């Protein structure tokens, strides 16, 4: 029986699991129902070990095949987003203000389908570790699982993760060696001036004027401080100051995001934000106080695992189904934390012409479960059969 035939038998039921999860979305680490659902399925499939509460609310299942060999981890994220759903689907969210707007319900169901099939056959040497992670959406759940001893308790030779991609046809996949997702950092700038009556601006130090010039100056970083061949984003996304029209305020607050596809560029951007904000504010007699928060690192695929993803997809669906040189994205992923510890790869699977990720009209396409689970199943076997 081919992998595709194996998965076809489970994909229809997995779509029902996905819809159940979609109806009851949970946020960040508060995944009581979702984690219990996943753990219950893994136990029902007969996995050798099921651990809960890893990294707060993560679930890890271990499936052992023939003795010896390697271990490979496959990861799915479980958390939803604080968005009000507008799809009108029969399985729409029943939780006000929360929905699976990024497809993590589909990721979870797809990996569960693969776990069920691999557990039924156990036709491999080594172990498959299924990692169901909380808090990918800004909560760094991957780091929490690592800090909780994920790789010490469940040592693996490789790790893989996937994400659905609207616009890419169902049954198509994309990967690349090297950087595939950006780092993401946040900055908060307080521009401190001297307030006063708007009719006497010469007696003030206007933080709004200084802040406006800071915004403009920060745009020069990507244009003049970063290598033109390197990807860099510096965006001011909030600007708050003042309460009334006849008072120049004492202070203004700006915040924004900084993104890069290279660790060295990331460090340069951080230094430039502080240097330019401080000097620009000072030119107007104001003071800039910077709080800079590093978020997810660059997601960097290892060459051999990325090639393995391409080979597996090609073996199942043909060369037209895989883009091995997909353009990187400036969005971020906490799968990057795993890849700093263990070789592996992160890749995309098509979700067809759906609404975009994080949109209130988004929904995961259940037709993607079968090809996704087939790739997971074949990838686990291929990784375990590899020499390293």
C-alpha positions as CSV (number, residue, x, y, z in Angstrom):
1,X,0.0,0.0,0.0
2,X,1.4,3.4,-0.9
3,X,1.7,6.3,1.6
4,X,-1.1,8.1,-0.2
5,X,-3.4,5.1,0.1
6,X,-2.4,4.7,3.8
7,X,-3.3,8.3,4.6
8,X,-6.5,8.4,2.6
9,X,-8.1,6.0,5.1
10,X,-7.5,8.5,7.9
11,X,-7.8,11.9,6.3
12,X,-11.6,12.0,6.4
13,X,-11.7,11.4,10.1
14,X,-8.8,13.8,10.6
15,X,-10.9,16.5,9.0
16,X,-13.5,15.9,11.7
17,X,-10.9,16.3,14.4
18,X,-9.8,19.5,12.7
19,X,-13.3,20.9,12.8
20,X,-13.7,20.0,16.4
21,X,-10.6,21.8,17.3
22,X,-11.7,24.8,15.2
23,X,-14.9,25.1,17.1
24,X,-13.0,25.4,20.4
25,X,-10.0,27.6,19.9
26,X,-7.7,28.3,22.8
27,X,-4.9,30.9,23.1
28,X,-1.2,30.8,23.9
29,X,-0.6,28.5,26.9
30,X,-4.2,28.1,28.0
31,X,-4.8,24.9,25.9
32,X,-6.5,22.6,28.4
33,X,-9.1,21.2,25.9
34,X,-6.8,21.1,22.9
35,X,-3.9,19.4,24.8
36,X,-6.3,16.9,26.3
37,X,-7.7,16.2,22.9
38,X,-4.3,15.6,21.4
39,X,-3.0,13.5,24.3
40,X,-6.2,11.4,24.2
41,X,-5.7,10.7,20.5
42,X,-2.1,9.7,20.9
43,X,-2.9,7.3,23.7
44,X,-5.7,5.8,21.6
45,X,-3.2,5.3,18.7
46,X,-1.0,3.2,21.1
47,X,2.0,5.5,21.3
48,X,4.7,4.2,23.7
49,X,4.9,7.4,25.7
50,X,2.7,10.5,25.9
51,X,3.9,13.4,28.1
52,X,1.7,16.4,28.9
53,X,2.5,19.8,30.4
54,X,5.8,20.1,28.5
55,X,6.6,23.8,28.4
56,X,3.4,24.6,30.1
57,X,0.8,22.9,28.0
58,X,2.8,21.1,25.2
59,X,2.2,17.4,24.4
60,X,4.9,15.0,23.3
61,X,4.2,11.6,22.0
62,X,6.9,9.0,21.3
63,X,6.5,6.1,18.9
64,X,9.1,3.4,18.8
65,X,9.7,1.2,15.8
66,X,12.3,-1.5,15.5
67,X,15.1,-1.2,18.1
68,X,18.1,1.1,17.4
69,X,18.4,3.8,14.8
70,X,17.8,7.5,14.9
71,X,15.1,9.7,16.3
72,X,13.2,12.4,14.4
73,X,10.8,15.0,15.8
74,X,7.8,16.3,13.9
75,X,6.2,19.5,15.3
76,X,2.7,21.0,15.1
77,X,1.5,24.2,16.8
78,X,-1.8,24.2,18.6
79,X,-2.8,27.7,19.7
80,X,-5.3,30.1,18.1
81,X,-5.5,33.9,17.8
82,X,-7.5,36.6,19.5
83,X,-9.6,37.4,16.4
84,X,-13.4,37.3,15.9
85,X,-14.3,34.8,13.2
86,X,-16.4,35.8,10.2
87,X,-16.3,32.7,8.1
88,X,-19.9,31.5,8.9
89,X,-18.7,27.9,8.5
90,X,-20.7,25.2,10.3
91,X,-17.6,24.5,12.4
92,X,-16.9,28.2,13.1
93,X,-15.4,29.2,16.5
94,X,-17.8,29.0,19.4
95,X,-15.5,31.0,21.6
96,X,-16.1,34.8,21.3
97,X,-13.0,36.7,20.3
98,X,-10.9,33.7,19.4
99,X,-10.4,31.7,16.3
100,X,-8.0,29.5,14.4
101,X,-7.0,32.2,12.0
102,X,-3.6,30.7,11.2
103,X,-4.5,27.0,10.6
104,X,-2.9,25.5,13.7
105,X,-6.0,23.3,14.0
106,X,-5.1,21.9,10.6
107,X,-1.5,21.5,11.5
108,X,-2.5,19.5,14.6
109,X,-5.0,17.3,12.7
110,X,-2.5,16.6,9.9
111,X,0.2,15.5,12.3
112,X,-2.3,13.4,14.3
113,X,-3.3,11.6,11.0
114,X,0.4,10.8,10.4
115,X,0.8,9.6,14.0
116,X,-2.1,7.3,13.6
117,X,-0.8,5.8,10.4
118,X,2.8,5.4,11.7
119,X,1.5,3.8,14.9
120,X,-0.5,1.3,12.9
121,X,2.5,0.1,10.9
122,X,5.7,0.8,13.0
123,X,7.6,-0.1,9.8
124,X,10.8,1.9,10.7
125,X,13.9,1.6,12.8
126,X,14.2,4.2,15.5
127,X,11.7,6.6,17.1
128,X,9.3,9.3,16.0
129,X,8.7,12.1,18.5
130,X,5.5,14.1,17.9
131,X,5.8,17.6,19.3
132,X,2.5,19.5,19.8
133,X,3.5,23.0,20.9
134,X,1.6,25.8,22.6
135,X,2.0,29.5,22.2
136,X,3.6,29.9,18.8
137,X,1.6,33.1,18.3
138,X,3.9,35.4,20.1
139,X,4.4,33.4,23.3
140,X,7.6,31.6,22.3
141,X,6.2,28.2,23.1
142,X,9.1,26.5,21.4
143,X,11.6,28.1,23.7
144,X,9.4,27.1,26.7
145,X,9.4,23.5,25.6
146,X,13.2,23.6,25.1
147,X,13.7,25.2,28.5
148,X,11.5,22.5,30.0
149,X,14.0,19.9,28.8
150,X,12.4,18.8,25.5
151,X,15.6,17.6,23.9
152,X,17.1,16.2,27.1
153,X,13.9,14.1,27.7
154,X,13.3,13.3,24.1
155,X,16.7,13.5,22.2
156,X,16.3,13.6,18.4
157,X,18.7,13.7,15.4
158,X,16.4,16.0,13.3
159,X,13.3,18.1,13.6
160,X,10.8,19.2,11.0
161,X,7.9,21.7,11.1
162,X,5.4,22.9,8.5
163,X,2.9,25.7,8.0
164,X,0.0,26.0,5.6
165,X,0.4,28.8,3.0
166,X,-2.7,30.5,1.4
167,X,-2.2,31.1,-2.3
168,X,-0.1,27.9,-2.8
169,X,-2.3,25.2,-4.4
170,X,-3.3,22.3,-2.2
171,X,-0.9,19.4,-2.7
172,X,2.0,21.8,-3.4
173,X,4.9,22.4,-1.0
174,X,7.7,24.9,-0.7
175,X,11.1,24.8,1.1
176,X,14.6,26.3,0.9
177,X,17.9,25.8,2.6
178,X,19.1,28.6,4.8
179,X,16.9,31.5,6.1
180,X,13.2,30.9,5.3
181,X,11.6,33.1,8.0
182,X,12.8,36.4,9.5
183,X,13.8,37.4,13.0
184,X,11.3,39.7,14.7
185,X,12.2,42.3,17.3
186,X,10.2,45.1,19.0
187,X,11.2,48.6,20.0
188,X,9.6,51.2,22.2
189,X,10.8,54.8,22.1
190,X,9.9,57.4,24.6
191,X,10.7,60.9,23.2
192,X,10.9,63.3,26.2
193,X,10.6,67.0,25.6
194,X,9.2,69.9,27.5
195,X,5.5,70.6,27.3
196,X,3.7,73.9,27.2
197,X,1.0,76.0,25.6
198,X,0.6,75.5,21.9
199,X,0.5,79.2,21.4
200,X,4.0,79.6,22.7
201,X,5.9,76.7,21.0
202,X,9.2,78.5,21.4
203,X,9.1,77.8,25.1
204,X,8.7,74.1,24.6
205,X,10.7,71.2,23.3
206,X,8.1,69.5,21.1
207,X,8.3,65.7,21.3
208,X,5.8,65.3,18.4
209,X,8.1,67.2,16.1
210,X,11.1,65.3,17.3
211,X,9.2,62.0,17.1
212,X,8.1,62.7,13.5
213,X,11.7,63.3,12.5
214,X,12.7,60.1,14.3
215,X,10.1,58.2,12.3
216,X,11.5,59.6,9.1
217,X,15.1,59.0,10.1
218,X,14.5,55.4,11.0
219,X,13.4,54.7,7.5
220,X,16.9,55.4,6.3
221,X,18.2,52.3,8.1
222,X,17.0,49.8,5.6
223,X,17.8,52.2,2.7
224,X,21.3,53.4,3.8
225,X,22.6,51.3,6.8
226,X,21.7,47.8,5.6
227,X,23.4,46.0,2.7
228,X,21.2,46.4,-0.4
229,X,21.3,42.7,-0.9
230,X,20.2,41.9,2.6
231,X,16.5,41.9,3.7
232,X,15.7,44.4,6.4
233,X,12.5,45.9,7.8
234,X,12.3,48.7,10.3
235,X,8.7,49.9,10.7
236,X,7.2,52.4,13.2
237,X,3.7,51.1,13.8
238,X,2.4,53.3,16.7
239,X,2.8,56.9,17.6
240,X,1.0,58.3,20.7
241,X,1.3,61.8,22.1
242,X,-0.9,64.5,23.5
243,X,-4.5,64.8,24.7
244,X,-5.8,68.1,23.4
245,X,-5.3,70.5,20.6
246,X,-3.9,73.5,22.5
247,X,-1.1,71.8,24.5
248,X,2.3,70.6,23.3
249,X,2.7,67.4,25.3
250,X,5.6,66.5,27.5
251,X,6.4,63.2,25.8
252,X,5.6,61.0,22.8
253,X,5.8,57.2,22.5
254,X,6.6,55.3,19.4
255,X,6.9,51.6,18.9
256,X,7.6,49.3,16.0
257,X,9.1,46.1,14.5
258,X,12.5,45.2,13.2
259,X,13.1,42.1,11.0
260,X,16.0,40.5,9.3
261,X,17.0,37.3,7.6
262,X,20.6,37.3,8.9
263,X,21.8,37.4,12.5
264,X,24.5,39.9,11.8
265,X,22.1,42.2,10.0
266,X,19.7,41.9,12.9
267,X,22.4,43.1,15.3
268,X,23.3,46.0,13.0
269,X,19.6,47.1,12.8
270,X,19.3,47.1,16.6
271,X,22.4,49.3,17.0
272,X,21.1,51.6,14.2
273,X,17.7,52.1,15.8
274,X,19.3,53.3,19.1
275,X,21.9,55.5,17.5
276,X,19.6,57.3,15.0
277,X,16.7,57.8,17.5
278,X,19.0,59.2,20.1
279,X,20.8,61.6,17.7
280,X,17.7,62.7,15.9
281,X,15.8,63.5,19.1
282,X,18.8,65.3,20.5
283,X,18.9,67.6,17.4
284,X,15.6,69.0,18.5
285,X,16.5,69.3,22.2
286,X,14.6,66.1,23.2
287,X,15.7,62.9,24.7
288,X,15.1,59.4,23.3
289,X,14.8,56.5,25.7
290,X,14.8,53.1,23.9
291,X,13.6,49.7,25.1
292,X,14.5,47.1,22.6
293,X,13.1,43.5,22.9
294,X,14.5,40.6,20.9
295,X,11.8,38.2,19.7
296,X,12.1,35.1,17.5
297,X,15.4,34.4,15.8
298,X,15.9,33.9,12.1
299,X,14.5,30.5,11.0
300,X,17.4,28.9,9.3
301,X,16.9,25.5,7.6
302,X,19.8,23.1,7.5
303,X,20.7,22.0,4.0
304,X,20.4,18.2,4.2
305,X,17.0,18.2,6.0
306,X,15.7,20.8,3.5
307,X,16.8,18.6,0.6
308,X,15.1,15.6,2.3
309,X,11.8,17.5,2.4
310,X,12.1,18.2,-1.3
311,X,13.0,14.6,-2.1
312,X,10.1,13.2,-0.1
313,X,7.5,15.5,-1.8
314,X,8.9,14.7,-5.2
315,X,8.8,11.0,-4.5
316,X,5.1,11.3,-3.6
317,X,3.7,13.9,-6.0
318,X,6.4,14.6,-8.6
319,X,8.8,17.5,-9.1
320,X,6.1,20.0,-10.0
321,X,4.7,19.7,-6.4
322,X,7.8,21.1,-4.7
323,X,9.5,24.5,-4.9
324,X,13.0,23.8,-3.5
325,X,14.0,27.5,-3.7
326,X,11.0,29.2,-2.2
327,X,11.5,32.9,-1.4
328,X,12.0,33.6,2.3
329,X,9.3,35.5,4.3
330,X,9.7,38.4,6.6
331,X,7.1,36.9,9.0
332,X,8.7,35.1,12.0
333,X,8.4,31.6,13.5
334,X,9.5,30.3,16.9
335,X,10.4,27.0,15.2
336,X,13.7,28.9,14.9
337,X,14.5,28.1,18.5
338,X,14.4,24.3,17.7
339,X,16.7,24.8,14.7
340,X,19.3,26.5,16.9
341,X,19.5,23.3,18.8
342,X,18.9,20.5,16.4
343,X,19.3,20.1,12.6
344,X,16.1,20.3,10.7
345,X,13.9,22.1,8.3
346,X,10.7,24.2,8.2
347,X,8.5,24.1,5.1
348,X,5.2,25.2,3.6
349,X,2.2,23.3,2.3
350,X,-0.5,24.8,0.1
351,X,-3.8,25.9,1.5
352,X,-5.3,27.0,-1.9
353,X,-7.1,30.3,-2.5
354,X,-8.1,30.9,1.1
355,X,-8.1,34.2,2.9
356,X,-4.7,35.2,4.3
357,X,-3.3,34.1,7.6
358,X,-4.5,36.0,10.6
359,X,-7.6,37.2,8.7
360,X,-11.0,36.8,10.2
361,X,-12.3,35.0,7.1
362,X,-9.4,32.5,7.0
363,X,-10.1,28.8,7.2
364,X,-7.8,25.8,6.8
365,X,-8.6,23.7,3.8
366,X,-9.4,20.1,4.9
367,X,-8.2,18.9,1.5
368,X,-4.6,19.7,2.6
369,X,-4.7,17.1,5.4
370,X,-4.1,14.1,3.2
371,X,-1.1,15.4,1.3
372,X,0.3,17.0,4.4
373,X,0.0,13.8,6.5
374,X,1.5,11.7,3.6
375,X,4.5,14.0,3.6
376,X,4.8,13.7,7.4
377,X,4.6,9.9,7.2
378,X,7.2,9.6,4.4
379,X,9.5,12.2,5.9
380,X,9.6,10.4,9.2
381,X,10.6,7.2,7.5
382,X,13.1,8.9,5.2
383,X,14.8,10.7,8.1
384,X,15.0,7.5,10.2
385,X,16.5,5.6,7.2
386,X,19.1,8.3,6.6
387,X,22.7,7.9,7.6
388,X,22.8,11.3,9.2
